[in-house]
Amino acid sequence: MKQGVTLDTLEYMNVYLFERILGIGILILHVFLVLLIGYLIYRKATKRKINIVENFLSHNGMWLVAGTSLLAIIGSLIFSDYYGIEPCKLCWIQRIFIYPQALIMSIAAYTKDTRAWTYSLWLSIIGFIIGIYQVNGQLGITEVIPEAECIAGADAACAQVHMLEFGYITFPLASATLFLFIIILYFFRKK
């Protein structure tokens, strides 16, 4: 090792690298969401559909939800269990709404049970609202999170920002983005 580089420094760099990877993934998901929302607006305004987009999303939407949910589970567990970043109460609640979706949508995609979209939609709407609520408090848009009532531990205040990538991506924003992605995919479900 170079002089001045300690194990703590290397662990911090690993956390920073993992946060950057997560930030890039969320940034890509933001671009994809803008394109999907733009397409939905185009579809509504012109009453025309692009068959390749419609077919891909309607046939693979459940697998996309299952895969992104599984990545969210892995990422959240790496942050909390490997790096020791304690999740706050609102983060735990958001986990409650994303964790089952990986299993529900995997089974539904395998069995081609489109009724699972209804369960996924409601879990995502509630999770999205909680995520936006927490983002609002973290970025200081308004004082909606009473700090004293939201402390789960010394390092787990709901308004504390543990990760800030590209000047705006935080853990709850990543969560809200994933929930919004699932909500948008609902509109492409196979009927």
N, C-alpha and C positions, 0 to 999 in steps of 0.2 A: 504494500500500500504506500501511496505517496505520503510524505510528511504532512501532518495536519488533518488528514482524513481519518475519521474515527468510524466505528461501527454505527454510532448514532447518526452521523452524517450520511452514511450509506443508506440506512433505513429511511431517513428523511427523503433522500433522493428517490428511493423506491416508491414512497408514498406520493411524491410529486409526480413521478412518471406515471403511476397508476391513475392519479387525478387527471393528468393531461390526456391519457388514453380515453378515460371516461368522458372528458370534455370534448374531445374530437368526435367520439361516438355520438354524443348528444347534439353537437353541431351538425353532423351529417343527418341525424334524425330531424333536426329543425328544417334543414333544406328539403328533405323528403316530405315533411309535413306541409311546407309552403307549396310544394308542387302538387301534393294531393288535394289540398284545399283549393288551389287554383284550378285544378282539374274539375273538382266538384262544382265550383262556380261556373266554369265553362260549360259543363254538362247541363247544369240547370238553365243557364241563359240561352244556350243554342239548341237544347233538346237533342244533342248528338253525343254519342258515346264512342270512345276509342276502344275497340274490341280487345286489343291485346292487353291493355291496362285493366279493363273490366274482368277479363277472363283470369289473368294472373292473380289479381287481388281476391276475386271471389273464390278461386280454387285453392289459394295458398294463404289466405288471411289468417286462418286458425293456426297454421304452422308458424306464421310470422309472430302472432301473439304469444304462442307457446315458447318460441325461441327467444324473443326479446324479454319475456318474463323470466325465463331461466337465466339469461345474462344478468338481469337485475338482481335476482336472488344471489347468484355467484358474486357479483360486484359488492352487494351490500354486506354479505358475509365476510368477504375479504377485508373490507374496511373495518368492520366491527370486531371480527375474531382474529385476524392476522395483524392488522395495524393498530388495533386497540382503540379505534375511534368509537366512543360510546354513542349509540343513537338516542335521540331525545324521544319524548312520548309521542310527538306527532310523527316522527320518522317510524316508530314502531307501528303506529296505526296505519301508515301508508304501506308498510311491509305486509300487514294483515290483509290488505286489499290486493296486493300484487302476487304474493306467494302462491295462493291457491290457483291462480290463473294459468300458471305453467302446467299444472297437472290437469286441470279441467279442460283446457284447450288442446292439450296433447291427446287426451283420450277422445275428445270430440272430433278432432281432425282425423284420428285413426279410424273412428267408427262412423265418420261423416254425419255427426249429429249436430245440425245447425241450430238446435234449440239452445245450445251452450252460449251462443252469442248474447242471449238475453241476460244470463248470469254475469258474463264478462262485462257487458255494457254497464250494468248497475254497480258492480264492483269498481269499475273504472271511473264512473261519474263521481262516486263518493270519494275515491282516492284522489281524483283530480281537484276536487273542491278543497280537500285538506291540504294538498300540495300547494295550491295557489294561495291559500290562507297563510301557510308558513312562509312562502316566498315573499309575500306582501310584508310580513313582519321582519324577515331577514334583510331585505333590501331597503327597509326604512321608508317604504311608500306611505304607510300609515302605521300608527301604533296599535295594531289589532291583537298582538300577542302579549298578554300580561306576563312579564318576565318571571315574577315570583311564583306564579301558578304553574309554570311549565318546566320547572327544573326537575329532571329525573336523576341527576347526579352532578357532581362538581363540574364535569366537562360536557354535560349534555343539555345545556339550555337550548330551547327551541329557536331562539332568535340568534344564537351564535352561528357564525358562518365558518365551517371547517374547511370548505373547499370553495374557491372562487376562480373559475377558469374563464378566460376570454372576457373578463370584466363583468360577467352576469350569470354564468352557469354555476349553480349551487346544487347540493344534494336534493333539496325539495324541488328545485326546478327540473332536475333530471327526472325525478319521479313524476312530476306533473306532465312532463313531455311524453313519457312513456304511456301514461294514462290517456293523454290526448290522442296519441298514435292509435291506441286500441279503439277509442271512441270513433275516430275517423275511419278505421278499417271496418267498423260495424256497418258503415254505409255501403260497403262493397261486398257484404256477405252474400253467399250463394243462397238464392231464394229457393 
